[in-house]
């Protein structure tokens, strides 16, 4: 009977722990280096600038870089602040890949708030670090400190680089 109780307790622990993961989990992403003072570089097949709206639309294999961060997407809209002196945010759509160091994230769309260093990924989010991966509906990454919070249908596989054969 004590073995059965220990088994049930272990099962309940795993069940409640996995429920917590399903609600949201914290993970690390990128180098944690603050790239916000680095210049933003952009390349694409097409560029459309709207001075009145303070936007620049990059379409066709757009690549946005800042420090060691790279963002790839078919469509990227850069929105400047009110006096158009700085970039306020970057909106990427159509299937987005973000690479920082050895870490990678994919989503259907991403919004990068340059000043505070936060990036919000939505839609089929997948983050990989080495052999480990976390999938969710949404991720909020703070690129300044490398932290990330995953929410909605979180699934994870954590695997060390050490193999015991």
N, C-alpha and C positions, 0 to 999 in steps of 0.2 A: 504494500500500500504506500509506503514512503516514496518508492521509486515512481509510482503513478502520480503522486502529488507533485514531485519534482518535475516530472514530464509536463504536467498540466501547467505548472507555474512557468516553466520555460516557454511553452507554447503561447501562454497569455502574454508573456513579455515580448516575444517576437511579434505577435499579433498587434499589440498596442504600439510597439516601436514602428512597425510598418505603417500603421495608421498615421502616426506622426509624420513619417516620411511622405505619405500620400498628400498630406495637407501642405507641406512645404519643407524645404531643407536648405541648409546653407552649405555652399561649396566655395572653393577658391577659384579664381580665374586670372590668368595673365601674370605678369611679373610683379604687379603691384606698384610699378613705377608711375609717378605722376607725369603723364604726357601732355597735360592741358596747356603747358606753356610752349609746346613744340608747334611748329607750323603744320597746317593741314595741307596735304598734297592731294590732288585729284586728277584722274585721267579717265577718259571714256571715248566712245566713238562720236558722241554728239554732246553739245552744250547749248543750253538756252538760258539766257540771262534776262530777268525781269527787274530792272532798276526800281520801278515804282513799288513793286511788292517786296524788294530786297531778297530775291531768291536766285539761285542758280540750279538748273536742272541738268544732271548728267545722266545720259541714257546710253545703253549699249556697252556692256562689259565695264561698268564703272568700278574703279578701284580708288578707295579713299585711304590715305595713310596719315598717321600722326605718331611720331616716335616709333616704337616697335609694334604698334597696332596697325592691322590692315583689315579693311572692310571691302568685300566684293559683293556686288548686286547688279541686276539689270537696270535699276532705276534708283537714283539717289538725288534727293532734293536738299540743298543746303539753304538754310534760312538764317539771314543775318539779323542782329539785334536792331532796335528801332532806329538808331543813328547810322546803321550799316558799317560800324567800325569793327565789329567782331562777329564771329559765327555764333549764333544762339543754339541751333540744333541741326542735326543731320537726320533725315528720314530716308531709310532704305527700304525698298519694296521689291517683291517678285522673287524671293528666295535669296537669303542673305547668308554669307559666310564671314565670320570674324576670326582672325588669327592674331594671337598675342604670344610671342615666344613659342613654346611647344603646345600651348593650349589652343583649342579650336571650338567654335560654337556655330551652329546653324539654326536658322529660323525662317519663317515666311516673311517677317518684317522686323525692323529694328529702328528705334529712335534713340539717338545719342545726344544727350544734353551736355554740350561741351564744357560749359562753365563749371558745373558740379561733378563732371566725370561719370555720370550715370548713363548706362545704356539699358533700354528695356527691349527685350526680345519677345516676340509673340508668334505663336503658331508652330507646332511641331518642333519645339526647341530641343536641340541635342548638343550637349557640351561634352568634349572629350579631353582627357588629360592622360597621356600615355595609353595604358591598356584599360583605364577606367572610363566610364561613360555615365551621364545622367541625362534623362529625357524628361520633359515636362511641357505644359501648355504655355508657361510664361517664365521668364527669368529676368531678374533685375541685377545688373552687374555694376559694381562701383569700380571703375578702372583705376581710381587713385590708390585704393588699398587692396585691390584684387579680390574683394569679397563678392559673392553672388548668392542670391536667394532664388530658389526654384519653387514654383507653385503650380498646382493643378496637375493631377495624374502623374506624379513624380515616380519615375522608375530609375533604378540605379544598378550599376554593376561596378564593383570596386575590386580591382585585381592588382596585386603587387607585381613588380618587375622580376621578383625572385621566383624561379620555378623549381619545385622540389621533385625532380625526376629520379 
